[in-house]
């Protein structure tokens, strides 16, 4: 067994990531950590099922990955950012510390949505407004969104409806769109969409996670 993959080193990396998460939360005056009680951190599908009951368990993306992946996104002041499956709002809070038109979180679980809302209100250094919408992602309004982030929040059926809904909004509000898909287990849904273009992927070799970028340039029919 390679020393890089040893249980001891893996545990050390996990503890360091948790310590960094706690430190950044403390500096930003928020609390995006999962609950200590496992029963309180079950996936949102346990509280409320979406149309296809395919929500995945909600686990916060470590700040290491947020900085590595989301930190490389170039935002414009008129961007409307959507985090679909926002959980406690960690990525929302990160983006709201940049200058965008608005950061919107979509969350199925009322418990997580309430926590994300509380974090938005407490966030130190916020430069942009945050809005948290609680409900099924397949039934949400995406008409003003320009940048979307998904950390594998649900299965292929819900993902298909979300992409269909985003596409429909282009008719009434023509615009360019970027979709960042972390842990792309259902990227086949993007490939078969017929309107999105694959624009590459970023990989983290240490943690072995990947984020794909899919775009619509706003000019294709």
C-alpha positions as YAML, in Angstrom:
chain: A
units: angstrom
residues:
- id: 1
  name: UNK
  ca: [0.00, 0.00, 0.00]
- id: 2
  name: UNK
  ca: [1.30, 3.45, -0.96]
- id: 3
  name: UNK
  ca: [2.00, 5.75, 1.99]
- id: 4
  name: UNK
  ca: [-0.09, 8.41, 0.22]
- id: 5
  name: UNK
  ca: [-3.13, 6.12, 0.48]
- id: 6
  name: UNK
  ca: [-2.49, 4.79, 3.98]
- id: 7
  name: UNK
  ca: [-5.36, 5.00, 6.52]
- id: 8
  name: UNK
  ca: [-3.17, 7.09, 8.85]
- id: 9
  name: UNK
  ca: [-2.39, 9.70, 6.21]
- id: 10
  name: UNK
  ca: [-5.98, 9.68, 4.98]
- id: 11
  name: UNK
  ca: [-7.20, 10.33, 8.52]
- id: 12
  name: UNK
  ca: [-4.66, 13.14, 8.95]
- id: 13
  name: UNK
  ca: [-5.82, 14.84, 5.75]
- id: 14
  name: UNK
  ca: [-9.43, 14.52, 6.89]
- id: 15
  name: UNK
  ca: [-8.64, 16.11, 10.27]
- id: 16
  name: UNK
  ca: [-6.73, 18.94, 8.62]
- id: 17
  name: UNK
  ca: [-9.62, 19.66, 6.26]
- id: 18
  name: UNK
  ca: [-12.05, 19.70, 9.18]
- id: 19
  name: UNK
  ca: [-9.80, 22.06, 11.14]
- id: 20
  name: UNK
  ca: [-9.59, 24.39, 8.13]
- id: 21
  name: UNK
  ca: [-13.37, 24.27, 7.69]
- id: 22
  name: UNK
  ca: [-13.89, 25.23, 11.33]
- id: 23
  name: UNK
  ca: [-11.36, 28.07, 11.13]
- id: 24
  name: UNK
  ca: [-12.89, 29.60, 8.01]
- id: 25
  name: UNK
  ca: [-16.41, 29.28, 9.39]
- id: 26
  name: UNK
  ca: [-15.24, 31.05, 12.55]
- id: 27
  name: UNK
  ca: [-13.60, 33.87, 10.58]
- id: 28
  name: UNK
  ca: [-16.71, 34.33, 8.44]
- id: 29
  name: UNK
  ca: [-19.06, 34.07, 11.48]
- id: 30
  name: UNK
  ca: [-21.05, 31.18, 10.03]
- id: 31
  name: UNK
  ca: [-21.53, 27.50, 10.76]
- id: 32
  name: UNK
  ca: [-21.63, 25.25, 7.70]
- id: 33
  name: UNK
  ca: [-20.34, 22.13, 9.43]
- id: 34
  name: UNK
  ca: [-22.49, 18.98, 9.44]
- id: 35
  name: UNK
  ca: [-24.34, 18.16, 12.64]
- id: 36
  name: UNK
  ca: [-22.51, 15.96, 15.16]
- id: 37
  name: UNK
  ca: [-25.60, 13.80, 15.53]
- id: 38
  name: UNK
  ca: [-25.67, 11.51, 12.45]
- id: 39
  name: UNK
  ca: [-29.44, 11.35, 12.64]
- id: 40
  name: UNK
  ca: [-29.57, 15.10, 12.04]
- id: 41
  name: UNK
  ca: [-27.34, 14.91, 8.98]
- id: 42
  name: UNK
  ca: [-29.25, 12.42, 6.87]
- id: 43
  name: UNK
  ca: [-29.79, 13.33, 3.24]
- id: 44
  name: UNK
  ca: [-32.55, 15.77, 2.50]
- id: 45
  name: UNK
  ca: [-34.61, 13.02, 0.88]
- id: 46
  name: UNK
  ca: [-35.36, 11.67, 4.37]
- id: 47
  name: UNK
  ca: [-37.28, 14.85, 5.27]
- id: 48
  name: UNK
  ca: [-39.00, 15.58, 1.98]
- id: 49
  name: UNK
  ca: [-38.93, 13.64, -1.24]
- id: 50
  name: UNK
  ca: [-38.60, 15.40, -4.57]
- id: 51
  name: UNK
  ca: [-40.45, 14.40, -7.70]
- id: 52
  name: UNK
  ca: [-38.18, 11.38, -8.29]
- id: 53
  name: UNK
  ca: [-37.00, 10.81, -4.70]
- id: 54
  name: UNK
  ca: [-33.39, 10.75, -5.92]
- id: 55
  name: UNK
  ca: [-31.74, 13.35, -3.68]
- id: 56
  name: UNK
  ca: [-28.26, 12.35, -2.53]
- id: 57
  name: UNK
  ca: [-27.01, 12.70, 1.04]
- id: 58
  name: UNK
  ca: [-26.05, 16.27, 1.73]
- id: 59
  name: UNK
  ca: [-22.39, 16.58, 2.74]
- id: 60
  name: UNK
  ca: [-20.58, 19.94, 2.73]
- id: 61
  name: UNK
  ca: [-17.88, 20.44, 0.13]
- id: 62
  name: UNK
  ca: [-14.67, 21.12, 2.07]
- id: 63
  name: UNK
  ca: [-13.29, 24.64, 1.80]
- id: 64
  name: UNK
  ca: [-10.19, 23.10, 0.23]
- id: 65
  name: UNK
  ca: [-12.33, 21.98, -2.70]
- id: 66
  name: UNK
  ca: [-14.35, 25.21, -2.71]
- id: 67
  name: UNK
  ca: [-11.15, 27.23, -3.10]
- id: 68
  name: UNK
  ca: [-9.70, 24.77, -5.62]
- id: 69
  name: UNK
  ca: [-12.78, 24.47, -7.82]
- id: 70
  name: UNK
  ca: [-15.17, 27.39, -7.21]
- id: 71
  name: UNK
  ca: [-12.25, 29.72, -6.59]
- id: 72
  name: UNK
  ca: [-11.23, 29.31, -10.23]
- id: 73
  name: UNK
  ca: [-14.56, 30.53, -11.55]
- id: 74
  name: UNK
  ca: [-14.36, 34.05, -12.97]
- id: 75
  name: UNK
  ca: [-17.48, 35.93, -11.90]
- id: 76
  name: UNK
  ca: [-18.89, 39.11, -13.43]
- id: 77
  name: UNK
  ca: [-20.81, 41.75, -11.46]
- id: 78
  name: UNK
  ca: [-24.01, 40.94, -13.38]
- id: 79
  name: UNK
  ca: [-23.80, 37.17, -12.81]
- id: 80
  name: UNK
  ca: [-26.64, 35.47, -10.97]
- id: 81
  name: UNK
  ca: [-25.15, 32.41, -9.28]
- id: 82
  name: UNK
  ca: [-27.20, 29.33, -8.40]
- id: 83
  name: UNK
  ca: [-26.01, 26.59, -6.03]
- id: 84
  name: UNK
  ca: [-28.47, 23.76, -6.68]
- id: 85
  name: UNK
  ca: [-28.47, 21.61, -3.56]
- id: 86
  name: UNK
  ca: [-26.86, 24.28, -1.39]
- id: 87
  name: UNK
  ca: [-27.03, 22.46, 1.96]
- id: 88
  name: UNK
  ca: [-25.94, 24.75, 4.79]
- id: 89
  name: UNK
  ca: [-24.83, 27.41, 2.31]
- id: 90
  name: UNK
  ca: [-21.04, 27.09, 2.34]
- id: 91
  name: UNK
  ca: [-20.57, 27.68, -1.39]
- id: 92
  name: UNK
  ca: [-23.24, 30.40, -1.34]
- id: 93
  name: UNK
  ca: [-21.37, 32.26, 1.37]
- id: 94
  name: UNK
  ca: [-18.09, 31.92, -0.50]
- id: 95
  name: UNK
  ca: [-19.57, 33.36, -3.70]
- id: 96
  name: UNK
  ca: [-21.42, 36.15, -1.85]
- id: 97
  name: UNK
  ca: [-18.05, 37.43, -0.66]
- id: 98
  name: UNK
  ca: [-17.41, 38.27, -4.31]
- id: 99
  name: UNK
  ca: [-19.25, 40.87, -6.40]
- id: 100
  name: UNK
  ca: [-22.12, 39.23, -8.25]
- id: 101
  name: UNK
  ca: [-25.68, 40.35, -8.85]
- id: 102
  name: UNK
  ca: [-27.05, 37.68, -6.52]
- id: 103
  name: UNK
  ca: [-26.24, 34.25, -5.08]
- id: 104
  name: UNK
  ca: [-29.22, 31.88, -4.98]
- id: 105
  name: UNK
  ca: [-29.36, 28.58, -3.12]
- id: 106
  name: UNK
  ca: [-31.80, 25.82, -4.01]
- id: 107
  name: UNK
  ca: [-32.39, 23.28, -1.22]
- id: 108
  name: UNK
  ca: [-34.94, 20.50, -0.83]
- id: 109
  name: UNK
  ca: [-34.51, 20.11, 2.93]
- id: 110
  name: UNK
  ca: [-36.23, 22.76, 5.08]
- id: 111
  name: UNK
  ca: [-33.66, 22.11, 7.82]
- id: 112
  name: UNK
  ca: [-30.68, 22.80, 5.57]
- id: 113
  name: UNK
  ca: [-32.45, 25.73, 3.88]
- id: 114
  name: UNK
  ca: [-33.07, 27.37, 7.26]
- id: 115
  name: UNK
  ca: [-29.41, 26.90, 8.20]
- id: 116
  name: UNK
  ca: [-28.26, 28.37, 4.88]
- id: 117
  name: UNK
  ca: [-30.54, 31.37, 5.42]
- id: 118
  name: UNK
  ca: [-29.13, 31.93, 8.92]
- id: 119
  name: UNK
  ca: [-25.57, 31.71, 7.60]
- id: 120
  name: UNK
  ca: [-26.39, 34.22, 4.86]
- id: 121
  name: UNK
  ca: [-27.64, 36.69, 7.47]
- id: 122
  name: UNK
  ca: [-24.56, 36.25, 9.68]
- id: 123
  name: UNK
  ca: [-21.88, 36.14, 6.96]
- id: 124
  name: UNK
  ca: [-18.96, 38.50, 7.51]
- id: 125
  name: UNK
  ca: [-17.53, 40.25, 4.48]
- id: 126
  name: UNK
  ca: [-20.56, 39.72, 2.28]
- id: 127
  name: UNK
  ca: [-20.51, 41.81, -0.89]
- id: 128
  name: UNK
  ca: [-23.56, 40.38, -2.67]
- id: 129
  name: UNK
  ca: [-27.13, 39.45, -1.70]
- id: 130
  name: UNK
  ca: [-28.05, 35.83, -0.92]
- id: 131
  name: UNK
  ca: [-31.43, 34.21, -1.46]
- id: 132
  name: UNK
  ca: [-32.30, 30.68, -0.34]
- id: 133
  name: UNK
  ca: [-35.24, 28.93, -1.99]
- id: 134
  name: UNK
  ca: [-36.59, 25.77, -0.38]
- id: 135
  name: UNK
  ca: [-38.19, 23.19, -2.65]
- id: 136
  name: UNK
  ca: [-37.70, 20.63, -5.39]
- id: 137
  name: UNK
  ca: [-34.96, 21.68, -7.81]
- id: 138
  name: UNK
  ca: [-36.97, 20.18, -10.67]
- id: 139
  name: UNK
  ca: [-39.71, 22.77, -10.10]
- id: 140
  name: UNK
  ca: [-37.65, 25.92, -9.48]
- id: 141
  name: UNK
  ca: [-37.40, 29.09, -11.56]
- id: 142
  name: UNK
  ca: [-33.96, 29.58, -13.13]
- id: 143
  name: UNK
  ca: [-34.89, 32.41, -15.49]
- id: 144
  name: UNK
  ca: [-32.20, 34.83, -14.27]
- id: 145
  name: UNK
  ca: [-29.36, 32.37, -13.63]
- id: 146
  name: UNK
  ca: [-26.07, 32.68, -15.52]
- id: 147
  name: UNK
  ca: [-23.73, 30.52, -13.42]
- id: 148
  name: UNK
  ca: [-24.86, 27.22, -11.90]
- id: 149
  name: UNK
  ca: [-23.04, 24.93, -9.46]
- id: 150
  name: UNK
  ca: [-24.04, 21.36, -8.63]
- id: 151
  name: UNK
  ca: [-22.19, 18.96, -6.32]
- id: 152
  name: UNK
  ca: [-23.99, 15.80, -7.46]
- id: 153
  name: UNK
  ca: [-27.14, 16.77, -5.52]
- id: 154
  name: UNK
  ca: [-29.50, 14.24, -7.12]
- id: 155
  name: UNK
  ca: [-29.96, 11.51, -9.71]
- id: 156
  name: UNK
  ca: [-30.28, 11.65, -13.46]
- id: 157
  name: UNK
  ca: [-34.05, 12.12, -13.57]
- id: 158
  name: UNK
  ca: [-34.09, 15.29, -11.50]
- id: 159
  name: UNK
  ca: [-30.97, 16.51, -13.29]
- id: 160
  name: UNK
  ca: [-32.71, 16.08, -16.64]
- id: 161
  name: UNK
  ca: [-35.66, 18.21, -15.53]
- id: 162
  name: UNK
  ca: [-33.39, 20.89, -14.09]
- id: 163
  name: UNK
  ca: [-31.50, 21.20, -17.38]
- id: 164
  name: UNK
  ca: [-34.77, 21.23, -19.31]
- id: 165
  name: UNK
  ca: [-36.07, 24.04, -17.11]
- id: 166
  name: UNK
  ca: [-32.91, 26.08, -17.57]
- id: 167
  name: UNK
  ca: [-33.10, 25.62, -21.34]
- id: 168
  name: UNK
  ca: [-36.73, 26.85, -21.41]
- id: 169
  name: UNK
  ca: [-35.71, 30.13, -19.77]
- id: 170
  name: UNK
  ca: [-33.33, 30.91, -22.64]
- id: 171
  name: UNK
  ca: [-36.30, 31.61, -24.91]
- id: 172
  name: UNK
  ca: [-37.59, 34.42, -22.68]
- id: 173
  name: UNK
  ca: [-34.17, 35.57, -21.46]
- id: 174
  name: UNK
  ca: [-31.41, 34.86, -24.03]
- id: 175
  name: UNK
  ca: [-28.04, 34.74, -22.27]
- id: 176
  name: UNK
  ca: [-24.82, 32.80, -21.93]
- id: 177
  name: UNK
  ca: [-24.78, 30.08, -19.27]
- id: 178
  name: UNK
  ca: [-22.06, 28.19, -17.41]
- id: 179
  name: UNK
  ca: [-22.79, 25.07, -15.38]
- id: 180
  name: UNK
  ca: [-20.13, 23.65, -13.05]
- id: 181
  name: UNK
  ca: [-20.76, 20.02, -12.11]
- id: 182
  name: UNK
  ca: [-18.67, 18.66, -9.23]
- id: 183
  name: UNK
  ca: [-18.54, 14.86, -8.83]
- id: 184
  name: UNK
  ca: [-20.15, 14.40, -12.27]
- id: 185
  name: UNK
  ca: [-21.76, 10.98, -11.83]
- id: 186
  name: UNK
  ca: [-24.49, 11.77, -14.36]
- id: 187
  name: UNK
  ca: [-22.58, 13.72, -16.99]
- id: 188
  name: UNK
  ca: [-24.30, 11.61, -19.66]
- id: 189
  name: UNK
  ca: [-27.38, 13.78, -19.06]
- id: 190
  name: UNK
  ca: [-25.35, 16.82, -20.10]
- id: 191
  name: UNK
  ca: [-23.89, 15.05, -23.12]
- id: 192
  name: UNK
  ca: [-27.35, 14.14, -24.39]
- id: 193
  name: UNK
  ca: [-28.86, 17.58, -23.74]
- id: 194
  name: UNK
  ca: [-28.37, 18.82, -27.30]
- id: 195
  name: UNK
  ca: [-27.76, 22.42, -26.23]
- id: 196
  name: UNK
  ca: [-24.87, 22.38, -23.78]
- id: 197
  name: UNK
  ca: [-21.24, 22.25, -24.83]
- id: 198
  name: UNK
  ca: [-18.54, 20.45, -22.84]
- id: 199
  name: UNK
  ca: [-15.83, 23.00, -22.00]
- id: 200
  name: UNK
  ca: [-13.41, 20.82, -20.04]
- id: 201
  name: UNK
  ca: [-12.83, 19.57, -16.52]
- id: 202
  name: UNK
  ca: [-10.71, 20.41, -13.51]
- id: 203
  name: UNK
  ca: [-9.34, 17.63, -11.32]
- id: 204
  name: UNK
  ca: [-7.93, 17.43, -7.83]
- id: 205
  name: UNK
  ca: [-5.29, 14.69, -7.93]
- id: 206
  name: UNK
  ca: [-4.94, 14.49, -4.15]
- id: 207
  name: UNK
  ca: [-8.60, 13.98, -3.27]
- id: 208
  name: UNK
  ca: [-9.41, 12.63, -6.74]
- id: 209
  name: UNK
  ca: [-12.46, 14.72, -7.39]
- id: 210
  name: UNK
  ca: [-13.43, 16.30, -10.67]
- id: 211
  name: UNK
  ca: [-15.56, 19.25, -11.80]
- id: 212
  name: UNK
  ca: [-16.89, 19.52, -15.33]
- id: 213
  name: UNK
  ca: [-17.81, 22.77, -17.09]
- id: 214
  name: UNK
  ca: [-20.71, 22.89, -19.53]
- id: 215
  name: UNK
  ca: [-21.62, 26.06, -21.39]
- id: 216
  name: UNK
  ca: [-24.20, 27.67, -23.62]
- id: 217
  name: UNK
  ca: [-22.89, 30.66, -25.55]
- id: 218
  name: UNK
  ca: [-26.17, 32.52, -25.88]
- id: 219
  name: UNK
  ca: [-26.16, 32.63, -29.67]
- id: 220
  name: UNK
  ca: [-27.04, 29.12, -30.79]
- id: 221
  name: UNK
  ca: [-30.63, 28.42, -31.72]
...
